[in-house]
Amino acid sequence: MTTSTTFKHVDYLWDEAHAASLGDDQVALFLYRSNILGADLRITNYGGGNTSCKTIEKDPLTGEEVEIMWVKGSGGDIGTLTRKGIAGLYTERLRNLKKVYGGLHDEDRMVGLFNHCIYDLESKAPSIDTPLHGLLPFKHIDHLHPDALIAVAAAKDSEKITKEIWGDTMGWVPWQRPGFDLGLQLEKCLADNPGIRGIVLGSHGLFTWGNTSYESYMNSLEVIEMASQYIEDRVKAQGDNVFGGQRVKSLAPNARKAQAGKLMPLLRGLTSSQARQVGTFQDTDVVMQFINSHDIDRLAPMGTSCPDHFLRTKIQPLVLDLDPSEDLSDRSAILEKLEGAFADYRKGYQKYYDDHKRDNSPAVRDPNPVIILYPGVGLFSFAKNKQTSRVASEFYINAINVMRGAEAISEYTALPRQEAFDIEYWLLEEAKLQRMPAEKPLSRKVALVTGAGGGIGKAIADKLVAEGAVVVLSDINEDALKQANESYGRDQSTFAVCDVTDASSIEKAFDKASLNFGGVDIVVHSAGLAISKPLEDHTQKDWDILQNVLVKGQFMLAQEAVRVMRDQGTGGDFVSIASKNGLVSGPNNVGYGTAKAAQQHMARLLAAELGKDHIRVNTVNPDGVIIGSKIWEGKWAEGRAKAYGITVDELPAHYAKRNLLNEIIRPEDIADGVYACVGLLSKTTGNIINVDGGMATAFVR
């Protein structure tokens, strides 16, 4: 091995100071190694690969020193792996399973027997790859899925190329489904080739190892670097002929995103024929080179080679037969074209299932594509939530890299369809799916909330995210939006500066929602302001801004929301945040009260019109939300205090005392009202929910 820490194709992330702070804690060092390996998507993608280490521990029953293997548990991700995500097993017990192993037909039973090898009672469920680590003798082992290595593994003459790159220093094992027997094959490969530094698994990935965590890390980087450089040299030699050369010219980047944004709601609706999906769009250079090429028609139908890839991307993508500059304004004509393409894809997937199913195979899964390729525009992916769709797109980009590398050095080969099916519909894989936690009530839904930079709007966004939705935050205050957006996780939100009095600004916000998530299911109009003045002091400017923000803004938001929701064809929710003041006559309130009344009646009118589209329109009426509400930061509080003959400091208590429950109303209470409309009352439309502690004068009946 070399000692250089300079690499061209992978990132060297080992921090000596941090590693030293972990001392001789081998499990901590193994977790650290795992995390930095998982941080580089060229090494392994989210959830891909697994890592392990072996330590000497005291047996709690005998007091004897025994070897324990610590390995990534089922369903984990090495990039985010923690102590809770690993399994600890007695190495000797695991190896003793060789005595009871009955052959390939016995693989599923063996997984159950892993539980009899558990040392650490807090262990995560051991994965199917556990014996691949346990049957090898090394203290630290990395099983990774680097693009470059899978390209070698998926090449037509993989074994020969392995020899050409690494000589006698690497072993090679032909494709075999992960399981106990593959562990035996790795053990045999090492016995037949003592002194090797790693093993290439045909069509699958890489095993490397070391006596220390650092040695294993460096070994992995060096092996990947050698394969990457080998491939790069051959790709360069191809020049412009990569993937057979360019067939379709890309639109300019901004035009690609505009075209994608227009198409996303239609695609989302079609992929949601069985269950609602959330989308991701990618148009990186790697994507565009592949989808614009001559070879896409040959390579895309072959499907991906690595099991980790196609389990997330489906066996093959849908390639759209649309011109990059296709006029998408005639939605019905475009939808007709897309419906035909989707029908063919679903029929093909059903045939794939029927042709390869076993007597005990799980029922056919959703036949819609996960990956959709639009030459000249980009890659779309759709899945149950944003993280899953993003990860699917990343895995397909990995698959593209694999195909490019394999084609450059030899010829790309995919797994035989039966092998792929047996993994996709493996009973153990099905069991893993069944063990996944139940989805949250608003999972799979996209919400756009106006006025979300703070106050009631931010509280609504918080509630929707907590219940599983992804949210587009909109507001006129960009600084507030950025701060609000930072309070959520990577795949939970985005933001769009939006002036609800400007139709083009609203359109851009919805375009961003479509491009980022595929469309919109929930729109909450929470943007607002309040002006409290006697009639004689109320100006036309006051009147106009109230009408424009509260009423005209709601009207234009509804128009844009309905456009997107009709494209999706899956219904939706529109919620207006109005006010008790739209129902109750009070002093010094002519402009605000009139605008709120207009919001309320507009919601009823929209509900009557949009019911046929299954778009539900409801209103939430707050009252007296003083603490945490943005409108009370201005002169509104002074105006209301003056109207009631009290001080501003006395307002919270005043509002609480006047409602039947004597409760202070907070932004979170309004958020609960919105959630009731969109998450609980699925058969309610045209309704008004008062969140005011009980104001008899505001009772709607």
C-alpha positions in Angstrom: 0.0 0.0 0.0 1.1 3.6 -0.6 1.2 6.2 2.1 0.0 9.2 0.1 -3.1 10.9 1.3 -3.6 12.8 -1.9 -6.4 11.3 -4.2 -7.9 12.6 -7.4 -11.1 10.5 -7.5 -12.1 10.2 -3.8 -12.0 12.5 -0.8 -9.5 11.8 1.9 -11.4 12.9 5.0 -9.5 11.2 7.9 -8.8 13.8 10.6 -5.9 12.6 12.7 -6.8 14.8 15.7 -10.4 13.5 15.8 -9.2 9.9 15.4 -6.7 10.5 18.2 -9.5 11.8 20.5 -11.3 8.4 20.1 -8.3 6.7 21.6 -8.2 2.9 21.3 -12.0 2.6 21.1 -12.1 0.4 18.0 -15.9 0.6 17.7 -15.8 4.4 17.7 -13.0 4.4 15.1 -15.1 1.9 13.0 -18.1 4.3 13.2 -15.9 7.3 12.3 -14.5 5.4 9.3 -18.0 4.5 8.2 -19.2 8.0 8.4 -16.4 9.5 6.3 -16.7 6.7 3.7 -20.4 7.4 3.5 -19.8 11.1 3.1 -18.5 10.6 -0.5 -21.2 9.5 -2.9 -18.5 8.3 -5.3 -17.7 5.7 -2.7 -21.1 4.6 -1.7 -24.6 6.1 -1.8 -27.2 6.5 0.9 -27.9 3.2 2.6 -25.4 1.4 0.4 -22.6 -0.9 1.6 -21.7 -1.9 5.1 -18.7 -1.9 7.4 -17.5 -3.8 10.4 -14.8 -4.3 13.0 -13.9 -7.1 15.5 -12.9 -6.5 19.1 -12.2 -8.7 22.1 -14.8 -8.4 24.8 -15.6 -10.3 28.0 -18.4 -12.8 27.8 -21.0 -11.8 30.4 -21.8 -15.4 31.2 -18.4 -17.1 31.3 -16.1 -14.1 31.9 -13.9 -15.3 29.1 -12.5 -13.1 26.4 -14.2 -13.6 23.1 -14.1 -12.0 19.7 -17.2 -9.8 18.8 -18.0 -8.5 15.4 -19.7 -5.1 15.2 -21.4 -4.6 11.8 -23.8 -2.2 10.3 -27.4 -3.4 11.0 -30.2 -3.9 8.5 -31.5 -0.9 6.7 -28.8 1.5 8.0 -26.6 4.0 6.2 -22.8 4.1 6.8 -22.7 7.9 6.3 -24.9 8.5 9.3 -24.2 5.3 11.2 -24.2 5.5 15.0 -23.8 3.1 17.9 -27.6 2.4 17.8 -27.4 1.3 14.2 -24.9 -1.6 14.5 -25.2 -5.2 15.6 -22.7 -7.0 17.9 -22.4 -10.7 17.3 -20.2 -13.5 18.7 -17.8 -14.2 15.7 -17.3 -17.9 16.6 -21.0 -18.6 16.9 -21.5 -16.9 13.5 -18.8 -19.1 11.9 -20.4 -22.2 13.6 -23.4 -21.6 11.4 -21.4 -23.3 8.6 -22.2 -26.6 10.4 -26.0 -26.2 9.9 -26.0 -24.4 6.6 -28.0 -26.5 4.1 -27.1 -24.7 0.8 -28.6 -21.9 -1.3 -32.2 -23.0 -0.5 -31.4 -22.4 3.2 -30.4 -18.7 2.9 -33.6 -17.2 4.5 -33.5 -19.5 7.5 -29.9 -18.5 8.1 -30.9 -14.9 8.6 -33.1 -16.0 11.5 -30.2 -17.9 13.0 -28.1 -14.7 13.1 -30.2 -13.7 16.2 -28.7 -16.7 18.1 -25.3 -15.1 17.6 -26.1 -11.8 19.2 -23.7 -10.6 21.9 -25.0 -7.0 22.4 -28.7 -7.1 23.4 -29.1 -3.6 22.1 -28.2 -4.7 18.6 -29.9 -3.6 15.4 -31.3 -6.5 13.4 -28.3 -8.1 11.6 -28.4 -7.6 7.8 -28.1 -10.3 5.1 -24.5 -9.2 4.6 -23.5 -10.2 8.1 -21.7 -13.5 7.2 -19.8 -11.7 4.5 -17.9 -9.9 7.2 -18.0 -12.7 9.8 -16.4 -15.4 7.7 -13.4 -13.2 6.8 -10.7 -12.9 9.5 -9.8 -9.2 9.3 -10.3 -6.8 12.2 -11.8 -4.1 10.0 -13.7 -4.6 6.8 -15.4 -2.3 4.2 -18.0 -3.5 1.8 -18.6 -0.6 -0.6 -20.4 0.2 -3.8 -18.1 2.7 -5.6 -19.2 3.6 -9.1 -15.8 2.8 -10.5 -15.7 -0.7 -8.8 -19.2 -1.5 -9.9 -18.3 -0.5 -13.4 -15.5 -3.0 -13.3 -17.8 -5.6 -11.7 -20.5 -5.1 -14.3 -18.2 -5.2 -17.3 -18.5 -8.1 -19.6 -15.0 -9.4 -18.8 -14.9 -8.3 -15.2 -12.4 -10.9 -14.0 -9.9 -10.1 -16.7 -10.2 -6.3 -16.0 -9.7 -6.9 -12.3 -6.5 -8.7 -13.1 -5.4 -6.0 -15.4 -5.9 -3.2 -12.8 -4.6 -4.9 -9.7 -2.7 -7.9 -10.8 -2.6 -10.6 -8.1 -3.4 -8.3 -5.3 -7.2 -8.5 -5.7 -9.5 -11.5 -5.7 -12.7 -11.8 -7.8 -15.9 -13.7 -7.1 -18.7 -14.0 -9.7 -22.2 -12.6 -9.1 -24.2 -14.2 -6.4 -27.1 -13.0 -4.4 -25.9 -11.7 -0.9 -26.2 -14.4 1.8 -24.4 -17.0 3.7 -23.1 -18.8 0.6 -21.5 -15.6 -0.7 -19.7 -15.4 2.6 -18.4 -18.9 2.0 -17.3 -17.8 -1.5 -15.3 -14.8 -0.1 -13.7 -17.1 2.5 -12.7 -19.5 -0.3 -11.4 -16.7 -2.5 -9.1 -15.5 0.3 -7.9 -19.1 1.0 -7.1 -19.5 -2.7 -5.4 -16.1 -2.9 -3.6 -15.5 0.4 -2.2 -12.0 0.7 -4.8 -10.2 -1.4 -5.9 -6.7 -0.3 -9.6 -7.1 -1.4 -12.2 -8.8 -3.5 -14.3 -7.6 -6.4 -17.8 -9.0 -6.3 -19.2 -9.5 -9.9 -22.0 -7.0 -10.7 -22.0 -6.0 -7.0 -19.2 -4.1 -5.4 -16.0 -4.3 -3.4 -14.6 -5.8 -0.2 -11.5 -4.4 1.4 -9.9 -4.7 4.8 -7.2 -3.8 7.2 -5.8 -4.5 10.7 -6.8 -1.1 11.9 -9.6 1.2 11.0 -7.2 3.6 9.3 -5.5 0.8 7.4 -8.9 -0.4 6.1 -9.9 3.2 5.2 -6.7 3.8 3.2 -6.9 0.4 1.5 -10.5 1.2 0.3 -9.5 4.6 -1.0 -6.4 3.3 -2.8 -8.3 0.4 -4.5 -11.1 2.8 -5.6 -8.6 5.3 -6.9 -6.9 2.8 -9.1 -10.1 1.7 -10.7 -11.3 5.3 -11.1 -8.1 6.3 -12.9 -8.2 3.2 -15.1 -11.7 4.2 -16.2 -11.0 7.8 -16.6 -8.1 7.1 -19.0 -10.4 5.0 -21.2 -13.3 7.5 -21.1 -10.9 10.2 -22.2 -9.7 8.0 -25.0 -13.3 7.9 -26.3 -13.5 11.7 -26.6 -17.0 12.8 -27.7 -18.0 9.2 -28.4 -19.0 8.4 -24.7 -22.3 6.6 -24.8 -22.1 6.6 -28.6 -22.0 10.3 -28.8 -24.7 13.0 -28.5 -28.0 12.5 -30.3 -30.1 15.2 -28.6 -29.0 18.7 -27.7 -29.8 20.0 -24.2 -31.9 23.0 -23.6 -30.1 25.8 -21.7 -30.1 25.2 -17.9 -32.8 27.8 -17.2 -34.9 26.5 -20.0 -34.5 22.9 -18.8 -35.7 23.9 -15.3 -38.7 25.8 -16.7 -39.7 22.9 -18.9 -39.2 20.4 -16.0 -41.3 22.6 -13.7 -44.2 22.7 -16.2 -44.1 18.9 -16.7 -43.6 17.8 -13.1 -47.3 18.0 -11.9 -48.4 15.9 -14.9 -45.7 13.3 -14.2 -46.5 13.4 -10.5 -50.2 12.8 -11.1 -49.4 9.8 -13.3 -46.9 8.2 -11.0 -49.4 8.7 -8.2 -52.0 6.4 -9.7 -51.7 4.0 -6.8 -50.2 6.2 -4.1 -49.2 9.8 -4.0 -45.5 10.5 -4.8 -43.0 13.3 -4.2 -40.6 14.3 -6.9 -37.0 15.3 -7.6 -35.4 16.7 -10.7 -31.7 16.3 -11.7 -30.0 17.8 -14.8 -26.3 17.4 -13.9 -23.7 17.0 -16.6 -23.5 13.3 -16.0 -27.3 12.9 -16.4 -27.4 15.0 -19.6 -24.5 13.2 -21.2 -26.4 9.9 -20.8 -30.0 10.9 -21.6 -28.9 12.8 -24.7 -26.8 10.0 -26.1 -27.3 7.5 -28.9 -26.8 4.6 -26.5 -29.7 5.5 -24.2 -32.1 3.3 -26.2 -29.8 0.3 -25.7 -28.6 0.8 -22.1 -31.6 2.2 -20.3 -33.8 -0.9 -20.9 -31.0 -3.2 -19.6 -31.5 -1.8 -16.1 -29.0 -1.3 -13.3 -26.6 -4.0 -12.2 -26.0 -3.4 -8.5 -28.9 -4.6 -6.3 -28.6 -1.4 -4.2 -29.3 0.5 -7.3 -32.4 -1.2 -8.8 -34.0 -1.7 -5.4 -34.4 2.1 -5.3 -34.7 2.9 -8.9 -36.8 0.0 -10.2 -35.5 -2.4 -12.8 -35.5 0.2 -15.6 -36.5 3.8 -16.2 -39.2 5.3 -18.4 -37.7 7.3 -21.3 -40.1 10.0 -22.6 -40.5 10.4 -26.3 -40.9 14.2 -26.2 -38.9 16.9 -28.0 -36.9 19.0 -25.4 -38.7 22.1 -26.6 -42.2 20.5 -26.7 -45.0 23.0 -26.2 -46.5 22.0 -22.9 -49.2 24.6 -22.9 -51.8 22.2 -24.4 -52.0 20.1 -21.2 -54.6 17.7 -22.5 -52.5 16.8 -25.5 -49.4 16.3 -23.5 -51.3 14.3 -20.9 -52.6 12.0 -23.6 -49.0 11.3 -24.8 -47.8 10.7 -21.3 -50.7 8.4 -20.4 -49.8 6.2 -23.3 -46.2 6.0 -22.2 -47.2 5.2 -18.7 -49.7 2.6 -19.7 -46.9 0.8 -21.7 -44.5 1.0 -18.8 -47.0 -0.4 -16.3 -47.9 -3.2 -18.8 -44.2 -4.0 -19.1 -43.7 -4.1 -15.4 -46.6 -6.4 -14.9 -45.1 -8.7 -17.6 -41.7 -8.6 -15.8 -43.6 -9.7 -12.6 -45.7 -12.4 -14.3 -42.7 -13.9 -16.1 -40.5 -14.2 -13.1 -42.7 -14.6 -10.0 -42.3 -17.6 -7.7 -45.0 -19.5 -5.9 -44.3 -17.5 -2.7 -43.5 -14.1 -4.3 -45.1 -11.1 -2.6 -47.9 -9.4 -4.6 -46.9 -7.1 -7.4 -45.8 -3.7 -6.2 -46.7 -0.3 -7.7 -46.0 -0.6 -11.4 -45.3 3.0 -12.0 -41.7 4.2 -12.9 -39.5 5.6 -10.2 -37.0 7.1 -12.7 -38.2 9.1 -15.8 -35.7 10.4 -18.4 -36.5 13.3 -20.6 -33.7 13.7 -23.3 -32.6 17.3 -23.5 -34.2 18.2 -20.2 -33.2 15.9 -17.3 -34.0 13.1 -14.9 -37.2 12.9 -12.7 -37.6 10.6 -9.8 -40.7 9.9 -7.8 -41.1 8.1 -4.5 -43.0 8.2 -1.2 -41.2 11.2 0.2 -38.5 13.8 -0.8 -35.6 11.9 0.7 -36.5 8.7 -1.0 -37.0 10.3 -4.4 -33.7 12.3 -4.0 -31.8 9.1 -3.1 -33.4 7.3 -6.0 -32.1 9.9 -8.4 -28.6 9.7 -6.8 -28.6 6.0 -7.2 -29.6 6.2 -10.8 -26.7 8.7 -11.4 -24.5 6.1 -9.8 -25.9 3.6 -12.3 -25.1 6.0 -15.2 -21.5 6.3 -13.9 -21.3 2.5 -13.8 -22.6 2.1 -17.4 -20.2 4.8 -18.6 -17.3 3.1 -17.0 -18.2 -0.4 -18.1 -18.8 0.7 -21.6 -15.5 2.5 -21.7 -13.4 -0.4 -20.5 -15.4 -3.3 -22.1 -19.2 -3.7 -22.4 -21.9 -3.1 -19.8 -23.8 -6.1 -18.5 -26.9 -6.0 -16.3 -28.1 -8.7 -14.0 -30.3 -11.4 -15.6 -33.9 -10.4 -15.1 -34.7 -13.5 -12.9 -31.8 -12.6 -10.6 -33.0 -9.0 -10.4 -36.6 -10.1 -9.7 -35.5 -12.6 -7.0 -33.8 -9.7 -5.2 -36.6 -7.2 -5.7 -39.2 -9.6 -4.5 -37.1 -11.4 -2.0 -39.1 -12.4 1.1 -36.5 -10.9 3.3 -36.7 -7.6 1.4 -40.5 -7.7 1.8 -40.1 -8.3 5.5 -37.8 -5.3 5.7 -40.4 -3.2 4.0 -43.1 -4.4 6.4 -40.9 -3.5 9.4 -40.6 0.1 8.3 -42.4 2.6 10.6 -45.9 3.7 9.6 -46.0 6.8 7.5 -47.1 10.1 9.1 -50.6 11.4 8.2 -49.3 14.1 5.8 -46.5 12.0 4.3 -46.4 12.2 0.5 -48.0 15.7 0.5 -46.5 19.0 -0.5 -47.7 22.2 1.1 -47.2 25.8 0.2 -47.7 28.3 3.0 -47.7 32.1 2.6 -46.6 34.4 5.3 -44.3 31.6 6.6 -41.4 33.8 7.5 -42.7 33.9 11.1 -45.8 34.0 13.3 -48.9 32.0 12.4 -47.5 31.0 9.0 -44.3 29.5 10.5 -46.3 27.7 13.1 -48.5 26.2 10.4 -45.4 25.1 8.5 -44.0 23.6 11.6 -47.2 21.6 12.2 -47.4 20.3 8.6 -43.7 19.2 8.6 -44.2 17.5 11.9 -47.1 15.5 10.4 -45.0 14.4 7.5 -45.5 17.0 4.7 -42.8 18.8 2.8 -43.3 22.5 2.8 -42.6 25.5 0.5 -42.2 28.5 2.7 -43.2 31.8 1.1 -43.0 35.4 2.3 -41.9 38.8 1.1 -39.1 38.8 3.7 -36.2 36.8 2.3 -34.1 37.0 5.5 -37.0 35.7 7.6 -37.6 32.9 5.0 -34.0 31.8 5.1 -34.0 31.6 8.8 -37.3 29.7 8.9 -36.1 27.3 6.2 -32.9 26.5 8.2 -35.1 25.2 11.1 -36.0 22.1 9.0 -34.1 19.1 7.7 -32.6 18.8 4.2 -35.6 17.1 2.6 -38.4 18.8 4.5 -38.6 22.3 3.0 -37.6 24.9 0.5 -38.5 28.6 0.3 -39.7 31.1 -2.3 -39.8 34.8 -1.9 -43.4 35.7 -2.9 -45.5 38.8 -3.0 -49.1 37.6 -3.0 -50.2 40.8 -4.7 -48.1 40.0 -7.8 -49.4 37.2 -10.0 -46.0 36.5 -11.6 -44.4 36.2 -8.1 -47.1 33.6 -7.1 -46.5 31.7 -10.3 -42.8 31.5 -9.6 -43.4 30.2 -6.1 -45.6 27.4 -7.5 -43.0 26.7 -10.2 -40.4 26.2 -7.5 -42.7 23.9 -5.6 -43.2 21.9 -8.8 -39.5 21.7 -9.6 -38.5 20.8 -6.1 -41.2 18.4 -5.1 -43.4 17.7 -8.1 -46.4 19.9 -7.4 -48.6 21.1 -4.5 -51.3 19.4 -2.5 -52.0 21.9 0.3 -52.0 25.7 0.0 -52.5 27.8 3.1 -53.0 31.5 2.7 -51.6 32.9 5.9 -49.9 36.1 4.6 -51.6 39.1 6.0 -51.5 42.4 7.7 -54.0 44.3 9.9 -55.0 48.0 10.0 -57.3 49.3 12.8 -58.5 52.8 12.3 -61.8 54.7 12.6 -63.6 55.3 9.3 -62.5 58.9 9.1 -58.8 58.0 9.5 -58.9 55.0 7.1 -57.2 55.9 3.8 -57.7 54.4 0.4 -54.2 53.2 0.5 -55.1 51.3 3.7 -58.1 49.8 2.0 -56.2 48.8 -1.1 -53.4 47.0 0.6 -55.8 45.1 2.8 -57.8 44.0 -0.2 -54.8 43.2 -2.3 -52.9 41.1 0.3 -55.9 39.3 1.8 -58.5 39.1 -0.9 -56.8 39.5 -4.3 -53.8 37.5 -3.0 -56.2 34.6 -2.0 -57.9 34.8 -5.4 -54.6 34.6 -7.4 -53.2 31.9 -5.1 -56.3 29.8 -5.7 -56.0 30.2 -9.4 -52.4 29.0 -9.4 -53.1 26.2 -6.9 -56.0 24.9 -9.0 -53.9 24.9 -12.1 -51.3 22.7 -10.5 -53.8 20.5 -8.7 -55.8 19.8 -11.8 -52.6 18.8 -13.6 -51.9 16.3 -10.9 -55.5 15.0 -10.8 -55.2 14.0 -7.2 -57.3 16.7 -5.5 -56.0 19.0 -2.8 -56.6 21.4 0.0 -56.8 25.2 0.1 -57.1 26.8 3.5 -57.7 30.5 4.1 -56.5 32.0 7.4 -59.2 34.6 7.9 -60.4 36.0 11.2 -63.2 36.3 13.7 -63.5 39.8 12.4 -65.0 38.6 9.2 -68.0 37.4 11.2 -68.3 40.0 14.0 -68.8 43.7 13.7 -66.4 45.7 15.8 -65.2 49.3 16.1 -62.4 50.8 14.0 -62.2 47.7 11.7 -64.0 48.5 8.5 -61.2 47.7 6.1 -59.8 44.6 7.8 -63.2 43.2 8.7 -64.5 43.6 5.2 -61.4 41.9 3.7 -61.6 39.0 6.1 -65.3 38.6 5.3 -64.4 38.5 1.6 -61.8 35.8 2.3 -64.4 33.7 4.1 -67.1 34.0 1.3 -64.5 33.4 -1.4 -63.6 30.2 0.3 -67.2 29.1 0.2 -67.5 30.0 -3.5 -64.3 28.1 -4.3 -65.5 25.1 -2.4 -68.7 25.0 -4.4 -66.8 25.3 -7.7 -63.9 22.9 -7.0 -65.7 20.0 -5.3 -65.8 18.2 -8.7 -62.0 18.3 -8.7 -61.9 16.9 -5.1 -60.2 20.2 -4.1 -61.4 21.0 -0.6 -61.5 24.7 0.5 -61.9 25.6 4.1 -61.3 28.6 6.4 -59.7 28.9 9.8 -60.7 31.9 11.8 -58.2 33.0 14.5 -58.9 35.6 17.1 -56.7 37.5 19.5 -53.4 35.7 18.5 -51.2 38.3 20.2 -48.3 36.2 21.4 -46.1 35.2 18.5 -48.2 36.8 15.8 -46.5 39.2 13.4 -49.4 41.6 13.0 -49.3 42.5 16.6 -45.7 43.9 16.2 -47.0 47.0 14.4 -49.7 49.6 15.1 -52.5 47.1 15.0 -52.0 46.3 18.7 -52.1 50.0 19.5 -55.3 50.5 17.5 -57.0 47.6 19.1 -55.9 48.6 22.6 -57.3 52.1 21.9 -60.6 50.7 20.6 -61.0 48.8 23.9 -59.7 51.5 26.2 -56.8 49.5 27.5 -53.0 49.3 27.2 -51.2 47.1 24.7 -49.8 45.1 27.6 -53.3 44.3 28.8 -54.4 42.9 25.4 -53.5 39.2 25.9 -55.5 39.0 29.2 -58.3 41.1 27.6 -58.7 38.7 24.7 -58.5 35.6 26.9 -61.1 36.9 29.3 -63.6 37.6 26.6 -63.7 34.1 25.1 -65.8 31.3 26.6 -62.8 29.1 27.6 -60.8 32.1 29.0 -57.8 30.9 26.9 -54.9 32.7 25.3 -54.8 31.8 21.6 -51.3 31.1 20.1 -50.0 30.5 16.6 -49.7 26.8 17.4 -53.5 26.6 18.0 -54.1 28.0 14.5 -51.7 25.5 13.1 -53.8 22.7 14.7 -56.9 24.1 13.1 -55.2 23.9 9.7 -54.1 20.4 10.4 -57.7 19.4 11.2 -58.7 20.7 7.8 -56.0 19.0 5.8 -55.1 15.9 7.9 -58.3 14.8 9.7 -61.4 16.1 8.0 -61.1 14.5 4.7 -64.7 14.9 3.8 -65.1 18.5 4.8 -65.2 21.5 2.4 -66.7 25.0 2.6 -66.3 24.9 6.3 -65.2 27.5 8.9 -63.2 26.5 11.9 -63.1 29.1 14.6 -60.0 29.0 16.8 -60.9 31.7 19.2 -61.5 30.1 22.6 -65.2 30.4 21.9 -66.7 33.7 20.8 -70.5 33.4 20.8 -70.8 36.4 18.5 -68.6 34.5 15.9 -70.6 31.3 16.0 -71.4 30.5 12.3 -74.6 28.8 13.2 
